[in-house]
């Protein structure tokens, strides 16, 4: 039996919609030493959608949808590790029972899963509502993926909706990538250096996101990143715990907005990582289209 013959395991997970939490003080301290109230960090964020700028709100780590957690720490870590971008979510209790959502990404801070919903459904969801996640994809390798490249946090059914081009099946395994002929080609919004990597370095990429210390876009919008965009980080290896590796590339999806906190910023959930010869990221700042609500049927 070959790797392509193996059937994917699907795991049904239970989560609860998070309520935002503070540690006693309402303030955090920004990179310039000023106190601020971290509105938007966790819980349910209304009025923010895929396609909005990661700098759209004056908020802290705001994600487009609802953050999911679990009261048991071990179950919470499993929820974060098993859930993959594109997995189906169903609300099981409350006024929005039956509503369909989709995993958009994950965050750190003991494990959070970000779930997107149609705006009308999200408005009916309340903290504490139970949800189920149909988790699949972790450990999956699509046919044609070069052996040097790792894929993670990605539902197999979502691959065709993203600007990721794999070598044809049968040419990737065992084939050399010196010329790039068998490389994975990914179109991204921007390629940034690993020196901009912040919170998330040293953490497991299967259950964490990586904050990028990106500057705000210019007056003409140059340098902007949108929620759902694919972003590449050079010289970064996230096969296990995320860390610097010269000559590698990591591609992730933008899942939450900016933060005033030092060492933090817009966050990406890693999807692909590998040596640059096997994983080619091509920046298209004007025409890039990443993950959209339409592709996820959330409109």
N, C-alpha and C positions, 0 to 999 in steps of 0.2 A: 504494500500500500504506500503510495506517495503522499507528500504533504498536501497536494491538491485534492486528494481523495478523502481527506479527513473531514468529518462533519463538525461544524461549529457547535460548541455548547452554548446554550442560552440559559441564563439564570434569572429567576424572578426575585427582585429585590423590593424591600419595603423602606420607605423614607417618610419623613414629615417635613412640611414646609417650615422653614426656619423663621424664628422671630429675631430681629436684630438684638444684639446684646452689647452692653458697655460694662466696663470693669469697675464702676463706681464713680469715676470722673467723666464728665461729658466731653472732655477735651483730649485731643492728640496735638502733638507739636509738629509743625510743618518743617520743611527743609531750611527755612529762614528763621526758625525759632519762634514762630507765632502760633498761638493756640487756635484750634479750629474744632468744630463739631463734625464727626465723621458720618454725616448723613449719606445713606445709600449703601453702606457697607453691610451686606447680608440681607436676609429677609426677602420681601417682595418689592421690586422697583417698578413703578408704573411710568408709562410715557417714554420708555427707552426701548429701542427696537434694533434688530439687525439692520445694518446699513447706516446707522447713526454714527457720528464721529465718536471716538473714544474720549474726546475732550468736550462732548456735547453738554454735559452737566457739570455744575459746580458741586461735585460730590466726591466720595471716596470709594474706589473700587466698585462702582455701580455696575451691576450686571443686568442684561435685558430679560427679566423674567423673575423666577422664584428660585431661591437657593434651598436645596434639600439636604437634610441631615438625618441622624438617627440618635436616639437617646443613649443607646449602648455604644461605648467608644469603639469596641471591636467591630460591631456591625456598621458603624459610621465609616470606619476605614475601609471595610469591604465594599460599601456602597460607592465610595469615591474611587476605589481601585478598579472595580468591575465595570462601572458605567462607562459608556463610550459615546462620543459625539455622534448623534443621529439615532440613538436608542429611543424607543417609544416610551412615553410616560403617560400614566392614567391617574387622574384624581379619583380617590376612592371614597372620600367623606366630604361633608360640607356642602355648601350651596353650589359648588362647581363640580360635584360628583359626576363622573363620566367624561369630563373634559379630557381631550387628548393634548399632550405636549410632546416635546422632543428635547433630549439632552443637547445642550449647546456647548458644554464644557465643564470644567471643574476648577476648584480653587483650593488653596491650602487652608491654613488655620484649622487644623484637626480634621479637615476633609469636608468639602461641600461639593455638591453637584448642582450645576446651573441648568435649569429647565425653562425652555421657552414655550409660551402659549399664545394663542390668539388673544388680542387685547381684551375682548369682551369676556373671555374665560378667565384671564388673569385678574380682572377687576372683581370677580366673584370668589377668588381663592383667598383664604385667610391663613395666618400662621397657625400651625398645629394640624392642618388638614393632612390626612394620610394620602400618600401616592405610591404607586408601584412603578418600577422601572424594569423593562424587559432588556436585560443587559446581555450583550454579545459583542464580540470583536476583539477583546483582549487576547493576545497570542496568535491572532490570525495573520497569515501571510498570503497576499493575493498572488495568483500565478503570474510569473514574469518578473517578480520583484527580485532585484539583484541580492545575492546573499549578504553583501556588506551593509545593506540598508535595513533598518528596523522600522516597523509601523506599529503604532500604539494608539489607544484612545479613539479608535475609529470604527464605526459600524460598517460592515462590508457593503451594505446597501447604499451608503452615502458616497462611496468612492466616485461613482460616475457623475455626481453632481458637483464635484470640485475640479478645478483646473490642474489635475494631476494626470500625467501621461506615463504609463508603464511600458517597458519594453514588451514586445510580443512574447507570449508564453513559450517557454522552451529556449529562449535566447538569454534569459537572465541568469539562471542557475549555472554556475561553473563558467560562465563567459566572462572574459576580461572586460574591464571598463576603462582601460588606459586611454582610449580614443573618445570615450563618452558615447559610443554607438549604442550601448546597452544601458545607459544611465536613465534614471527616473527624471523626468522633466516636470517642474512645477512652476506655474506662474503665480507670483506673489505681488502684493502691493509695494513692498519695500524690503530691502536687505539691510540689516543693521549689524554692527560689530558686537561681539560678545562682551565687550567692555561696558555695554549699556545694560547687561543683565543684572537684575537686582534680586529681590526676594524670590526664593525658589531655588537658587543655586545650592547644590548639595542635597536637594530633596528628591524623592523618587518621582520620576516623570509620569508613572502610571497612576499617580494619585494626587498630583499637585500641578499648579500652573507656574508660569515664570513671568514675573513682572519685568517690564522693560522701561528704563528711565529715559523715555522719549521726550524731547522738547515739544511744546505746543506748535501747531502748524503756523506758517507765516500768514500775513494779512491776505494773501491771495489763495490761501488754502494749501499751499505747497507743504508737503511733509505730513499731511493728515493720514490717519489710519481709521478705518471704519470697523465697527463690530461685525464679525463674520469674515473679515479679510484674512487671507493667508499672509503670514509674515515669516521671513527667513532670518535666521541668526547665524552668522559665520563663526567658525572656530568654537562650536558648542556641540558636545556629545551628550545625549540624554538617554542612552540605552538603559541606564540604571539610575543612579543619582546624577542629577544634571551638573555638568562641569565643563571647564575649558579643555578643548582638544584641537590643536592646530590642524587645519586642513579639513575639518568636518563642517557639516551644515545641518541645522535643525530647522524644520518648517512646522509652525504652529498656527492655530486659529485664534484670532483676537476675541476674547470672551468677556472682558470687563474693562471699564473705563479707567481713567487716570486717577492718581492719588497724590495729595500734597506731602505724604509721608516720605522722609528720606529713604532712599533705596527701593522705593516702590514706584508704580506707574501702571500703564495699561498692561493687562495680562494676556498671555497666550497659553493655550493648552497644546502641548506638543503632539504632532501627528506622525512625523517622519524624521529620521535622523540617519546620517551616514557620511562617508567621505565624499568630498566635493566631486571626485571623479565619477561617483556612482549616483549622486543626488544633485542635480543641477537646478538651481533656483534662478528664475528670470524675472526681474522686476518690471512691472508695467504699472507705473504710478497713475496713469490716466484711465486705462481701459480695464484694469483688473476687476473681476467679479468673483467674490468669495461665496460664502454660504449665505443664502437668502431665505427669508420667510416663505417666499413662493416655492422654492425648492423643497422646503420642509412641510408644505401645505399647512401653514400656520396663519393664513390670511382669511 
